[in-house]
Amino acid sequence: MWPEIKTDYERLQDDVKLFLDIQFRNAISDDYRYDIRRAILDDVVADVVETSDFRRNGYWSQDDIKLAVGRVLIARMGINR
């Protein structure tokens, strides 16, 4: 059987999920962590696609994800900057 071949976008999604799981593990109860991840995942991935080197070279970093999470949470909370 052939191994699963993931697209760059699928790898990015996996990377963002892992990042959120690790970062939220100590800060947010399990009761809420997965719901919050699910609620912001698509927006965080979209932000990374827009602001990183993803479109040009299929590249992103943990810092790109970190910045995207902050921007998404700021926007969701309605905080004006």
Secondary structure, 3 states (H helix, E strand, C coil): CCCCCCCHHHHHHHHHHHHHHHHHHCCCCHHHHHHHHHHHHHHHHHHHHHHCCHHHHCCCCHHHHHHHHHHHHHHHHCCCC
